[in-house]
Structures are given as C-alpha cells and as structure tokens.
Amino acid sequence: MNAIKNTTKNFAKGLLKPDNKLSLIPNWLSFSRVIGGLAIPIMAYTGTPLSILFSTISFLAISDFLDGQAARIIAKEETKEGAMLDAVSDKIFSLLLIIGIIPILPIFAINGIFEGTIALINGKILSKGGYPKSNLLGKVKIWPLSIALILGYLALAIQNLNIAGITNETLLTISTALSLGTLPIQAINIKQYLDEYKKQIHTTNEIKTDQENTNEVKNTKKHTSTKQKINKLSLSKTHHPIIVYPLNQEPKEITKEENINEKSKTYIKKDKH
C-alpha cells in the first residue's frame, strides 16, 4: 500500500510540481505513452482514419527516445521521478497494447505475461524504497514488440488490405513472428531486472545497517555521557567531607585547607542511668 502511495505521489510530483519546471516536458512525453496505450486500441477497433492512427503510433514510438533527450538537453538533468515515469509508462503502454491485441492474436498473451513479470519486479523495487528504471535491453526490446503490435493494429484497422501482395493476413503473420522473436529478449530482460532488484535490496540493507551502527554508537556515547554525569554527582571524602561540630558549640569558619584535612568526629550521647 505504501508503495502505491509513494508511486502515485512521485507520479503527481513529476507531472505537476517537479523541482525543475523544465522537467515537465520530458515527464509528459513519457506519460503520453500511457495515454496512447489507451487510445490506440480504441482507434483501431472503432475505425479511426488510418492517417490519425498512424500519426499517433509514430509519435508514441519516438517519444521513448525524445523524453530522454529532452531531460538531458532541455531540463539539463535526469531526475528519479523522471526515470520512474519513463520505466512505468513503458510497462503500462506495452501492457495496454498487448491486452488490446490478444482477441485477434492470442500469442501476445505470452508477451503480456513477461511484461507483467517485469512490472511486478519494478513494483517490488518500489515497495523497498527503490526506483525502477529502464535499461538498454529494455529499450531495444520495446522496438520489435512495438512493431509487432503496430502491425497487428494496422491489420485490424485496415479492412481488405491488398497492397503489392501485402494483405491483412501477411501483417498478422509478421506480427506473430516478431512477437515470438521478442520472447527471448524479454526473458533476458527479466533476468536483468531481477539482478537490479537484488542490487537495490543489497544497497538498502547496507544503508539500514550503517544507520543501525550509527544509532548504536550514538546510544553508547549517550550512555557513557550519562554515566559520567552520575559519577560527577557521587559523594567522596575529598570533595564532600563530613563535618561534625561539638554539641552546644557554635560552628566556626573553616578554611578550605582545614575542610579537606580535618577528620570526621563522632559523638555518642550517653544515657543517664
């Protein structure tokens, strides 16, 4: 639950109130893929004009490259919120498109399981206080997977296609082949994300151990300091001599030297019998 709250908070911060206002540009470029993941299946199934569908797909395809460039060139920095937005947006985009294409190409269900596994690993990283981020193979993998999905949606959107011998069935066949070819890359990518998860967990544990050691040292120093204060308040013959005055005799002023050297005297009152 805390992970979901933190993710939502970081999403909101990255999209609405980032520390660097220029980060809004790359962050919204990343988030546009989430919007596109919802829009493309709707466009394909409702018969949206091909030019609009193709333009939307093309923009979303290059947005994965543009957000990183915008972060480095425009915002002059890559933030943790931006990296998280990029990684999470990629996963949501892929999953939404895969779910939308499964009714006509069931083979994509396997790709969906693999992408879902990566999403779960990223969720675990978030729950442990880490920040999931896309790696190079993840960026490479998304291209054949995206092309496979695009061809599938184009075959769905264009009815009775027959251009230079290319038919709907041809597009679906190529889409299926790319889907299968992406599976080994996804499997390797899962291994990489697992390694990243273990690395971040190890780093988090080291930080916790350092904090515990620091707190232990502080507690030890505090205990020692308290003990020293108690010792300073303890009575001693040197600093707190016992002074006993004779009965019925007024006390006289005693010099510091006499105070230290004078021995204690004891008087016993005898009973009158």
C-alpha positions as CSV (number, residue, x, y, z in Angstrom):
1,M,0.0,0.0,0.0
2,N,2.8,2.4,0.9
3,A,4.5,1.6,-2.5
4,I,1.3,2.5,-4.3
5,K,1.0,5.8,-2.4
6,N,4.7,6.6,-3.0
7,T,4.4,5.8,-6.7
8,T,1.2,8.0,-7.0
9,K,3.0,10.8,-5.1
10,N,6.0,10.6,-7.4
11,F,3.9,10.5,-10.5
12,A,1.9,13.5,-9.4
13,K,5.1,15.4,-8.5
14,G,6.8,14.6,-11.8
15,L,3.7,15.6,-13.8
16,L,2.6,18.6,-11.8
17,K,5.2,20.0,-9.5
18,P,8.7,18.8,-10.3
19,D,11.6,20.6,-8.6
20,N,12.8,21.7,-12.0
21,K,9.9,23.1,-14.1
22,L,11.6,22.2,-17.3
23,S,11.3,18.5,-16.3
24,L,7.6,18.8,-17.2
25,I,8.5,18.4,-20.9
26,P,10.3,15.0,-20.7
27,N,7.9,13.8,-18.0
28,W,4.8,14.5,-20.0
29,L,6.5,12.9,-23.1
30,S,6.9,9.8,-21.0
31,F,3.3,9.9,-19.7
32,S,1.9,10.4,-23.3
33,R,2.6,6.6,-23.8
34,V,0.1,5.8,-21.0
35,I,-2.5,7.9,-22.8
36,G,-1.6,6.3,-26.1
37,G,-1.8,2.8,-24.7
38,L,-5.5,3.5,-24.1
39,A,-6.1,5.5,-27.3
40,I,-4.6,3.1,-29.9
41,P,-6.8,0.1,-29.3
42,I,-9.9,2.3,-29.2
43,M,-8.9,3.9,-32.5
44,A,-8.2,0.6,-34.2
45,Y,-11.5,-1.1,-33.1
46,T,-13.6,2.0,-33.9
47,G,-12.3,2.6,-37.4
48,T,-10.4,5.8,-36.9
49,P,-8.9,7.1,-40.1
50,L,-5.6,5.5,-40.9
51,S,-3.7,8.8,-41.1
52,I,-4.7,9.7,-37.5
53,L,-3.9,6.2,-36.2
54,F,-0.5,6.0,-37.9
55,S,0.4,9.5,-36.8
56,T,-0.4,8.6,-33.2
57,I,1.6,5.4,-33.3
58,S,4.6,7.2,-34.9
59,F,4.6,9.9,-32.2
60,L,4.4,7.4,-29.4
61,A,7.1,5.3,-31.0
62,I,9.6,8.2,-30.9
63,S,8.5,9.6,-27.6
64,D,10.6,6.9,-25.8
65,F,13.6,8.5,-27.4
66,L,12.5,12.1,-27.1
67,D,11.9,12.1,-23.3
68,G,15.5,11.1,-22.5
69,Q,16.9,13.7,-24.9
70,A,14.5,16.4,-23.5
71,A,15.7,15.6,-20.0
72,R,19.3,16.0,-20.9
73,I,19.1,18.9,-23.3
74,I,16.1,21.0,-22.0
75,A,15.9,20.2,-18.3
76,K,19.7,19.7,-18.0
77,E,19.2,16.8,-15.6
78,E,17.7,13.3,-15.2
79,T,15.6,13.0,-12.1
80,K,14.5,9.9,-10.1
81,E,10.9,10.9,-10.8
82,G,11.6,11.1,-14.5
83,A,13.3,7.8,-14.6
84,M,10.4,6.2,-12.7
85,L,7.9,7.8,-15.1
86,D,9.8,6.5,-18.1
87,A,10.0,3.0,-16.8
88,V,6.5,2.7,-15.5
89,S,5.0,4.4,-18.6
90,D,6.8,1.9,-20.9
91,K,5.3,-1.0,-19.0
92,I,1.8,0.4,-18.9
93,F,2.0,1.3,-22.6
94,S,3.1,-2.2,-23.6
95,L,0.6,-4.0,-21.3
96,L,-2.4,-1.9,-22.6
97,L,-1.5,-2.6,-26.2
98,I,-0.9,-6.3,-25.6
99,I,-4.3,-6.6,-23.8
100,G,-6.0,-4.9,-26.7
101,I,-4.5,-7.2,-29.4
102,I,-5.0,-10.5,-27.7
103,P,-8.5,-11.0,-29.1
104,I,-7.1,-11.3,-32.6
105,L,-3.6,-12.5,-31.8
106,P,-3.6,-14.7,-28.7
107,I,0.2,-15.4,-28.9
108,F,0.7,-11.9,-27.4
109,A,-0.6,-13.3,-24.1
110,I,2.9,-14.8,-23.5
111,N,4.5,-11.3,-24.2
112,G,2.0,-9.9,-21.7
113,I,3.0,-12.4,-19.0
114,F,6.6,-11.5,-19.5
115,E,5.9,-7.8,-19.4
116,G,3.7,-8.3,-16.3
117,T,6.6,-10.1,-14.6
118,I,8.9,-7.1,-15.3
119,A,6.1,-4.8,-13.9
120,L,5.9,-6.9,-10.7
121,I,9.7,-6.7,-10.2
122,N,9.5,-3.0,-10.6
123,G,6.7,-2.9,-8.1
124,K,8.9,-4.8,-5.6
125,I,11.7,-2.3,-6.2
126,L,9.3,0.5,-5.5
127,S,8.0,-1.3,-2.3
128,K,11.5,-1.5,-1.0
129,G,12.1,2.2,-1.5
130,G,14.0,1.9,-4.8
131,Y,13.4,3.5,-8.2
132,P,12.8,1.2,-11.2
133,K,14.5,2.4,-14.4
134,S,14.6,1.2,-18.0
135,N,17.8,-0.4,-19.1
136,L,19.3,-0.6,-22.6
137,L,18.0,-4.0,-23.4
138,G,14.5,-2.9,-22.3
139,K,14.8,0.0,-24.8
140,V,15.9,-2.5,-27.6
141,K,13.2,-5.0,-26.7
142,I,10.4,-2.4,-27.0
143,W,11.1,-1.8,-30.7
144,P,10.3,-5.3,-32.1
145,L,7.5,-5.6,-29.6
146,S,6.1,-2.2,-30.6
147,I,6.4,-3.0,-34.4
148,A,4.6,-6.3,-33.8
149,L,1.8,-4.6,-32.0
150,I,1.6,-1.8,-34.6
151,L,1.3,-4.3,-37.5
152,G,-1.4,-6.2,-35.6
153,Y,-3.4,-3.0,-35.1
154,L,-2.9,-1.9,-38.7
155,A,-4.2,-5.3,-39.9
156,L,-7.2,-4.7,-37.6
157,A,-7.8,-1.1,-38.8
158,I,-7.4,-1.7,-42.5
159,Q,-10.1,-3.9,-43.9
160,N,-9.5,-5.9,-47.1
161,L,-5.9,-4.7,-47.4
162,N,-4.1,-5.7,-50.6
163,I,-1.2,-3.5,-51.5
164,A,1.6,-5.1,-53.6
165,G,0.6,-8.5,-52.4
166,I,0.5,-7.4,-48.7
167,T,-2.7,-8.5,-47.1
168,N,-4.1,-8.4,-43.6
169,E,-3.0,-12.0,-43.2
170,T,0.5,-11.0,-44.1
171,L,0.6,-8.3,-41.5
172,L,-0.7,-10.7,-38.9
173,T,1.9,-13.3,-39.8
174,I,4.8,-10.8,-39.5
175,S,3.3,-9.5,-36.2
176,T,3.2,-13.1,-34.8
177,A,6.8,-13.7,-35.9
178,L,8.0,-10.6,-34.2
179,S,6.1,-11.4,-31.1
180,L,7.8,-14.8,-30.9
181,G,11.2,-13.3,-31.6
182,T,10.8,-10.8,-28.8
183,L,10.2,-13.5,-26.1
184,P,13.9,-14.4,-25.7
185,I,14.8,-10.7,-25.3
186,Q,12.1,-10.4,-22.7
187,A,13.4,-13.4,-20.8
188,I,16.9,-11.9,-20.6
189,N,15.4,-8.5,-19.6
190,I,13.6,-10.2,-16.7
191,K,16.9,-11.6,-15.5
192,Q,18.4,-8.1,-15.7
193,Y,15.6,-6.6,-13.7
194,L,15.9,-9.3,-11.1
195,D,19.6,-8.5,-10.7
196,E,18.7,-4.8,-10.4
197,Y,16.2,-5.7,-7.7
198,K,18.8,-7.7,-5.7
199,K,21.3,-4.9,-6.1
200,Q,19.0,-2.3,-4.8
201,I,17.9,-4.6,-1.9
202,H,21.5,-5.1,-1.0
203,T,22.2,-1.4,-1.1
204,T,19.1,-0.7,1.0
205,N,20.2,-3.3,3.6
206,E,23.7,-1.8,3.7
207,I,22.2,1.7,4.4
208,K,20.0,0.3,7.1
209,T,23.0,-1.5,8.7
210,D,25.0,1.7,8.6
211,Q,22.1,3.6,10.2
212,E,21.8,1.0,12.9
213,N,25.5,1.1,13.6
214,T,25.4,4.9,13.8
215,N,22.4,4.8,16.2
216,E,24.2,2.2,18.3
217,V,27.3,4.4,18.6
218,K,25.1,7.4,19.5
219,N,23.4,5.4,22.2
220,T,26.7,4.2,23.6
221,K,28.0,7.7,23.7
222,K,24.8,8.9,25.4
223,H,25.0,6.1,28.0
224,T,28.7,6.9,28.7
225,S,27.9,10.6,29.0
226,T,25.1,9.9,31.4
227,K,27.3,7.6,33.5
228,Q,30.0,10.3,33.7
229,K,27.4,12.8,34.9
230,I,26.3,10.4,37.6
231,N,29.9,9.8,38.7
232,K,30.4,13.6,39.0
233,L,27.5,13.8,41.3
234,S,28.8,11.0,43.6
235,L,29.9,11.9,47.1
236,S,33.6,11.5,48.0
237,K,35.6,12.2,51.1
238,T,37.8,14.6,49.2
239,H,35.1,16.7,47.7
240,H,32.4,16.2,50.3
241,P,33.9,15.8,53.7
242,I,31.7,15.1,56.7
243,I,31.9,17.9,59.2
244,V,30.7,17.3,62.8
245,Y,30.6,20.1,65.3
246,P,30.8,19.5,69.1
247,L,27.4,19.7,71.0
248,N,26.4,23.1,72.2
249,Q,29.2,24.7,70.2
250,E,28.7,27.2,67.5
251,P,30.3,26.3,64.2
252,K,33.3,28.3,63.2
253,E,34.5,29.3,59.8
254,I,36.7,26.6,58.3
255,T,39.2,27.3,55.7
256,K,39.4,25.3,52.6
257,E,42.5,23.5,53.7
258,E,41.1,22.7,57.1
259,N,38.0,21.5,55.4
260,I,39.9,18.9,53.4
261,N,42.3,17.7,56.1
262,E,40.0,17.6,59.2
263,K,39.0,14.1,60.2
264,S,35.5,13.3,61.0
265,K,34.5,13.1,64.6
266,T,31.8,11.1,66.2
267,Y,29.9,11.9,69.4
268,I,27.9,9.4,71.3
269,K,25.3,10.6,73.7
270,K,25.3,8.5,76.9
271,D,22.1,7.5,78.7
272,K,21.5,8.9,82.2
273,H,21.2,5.8,84.3
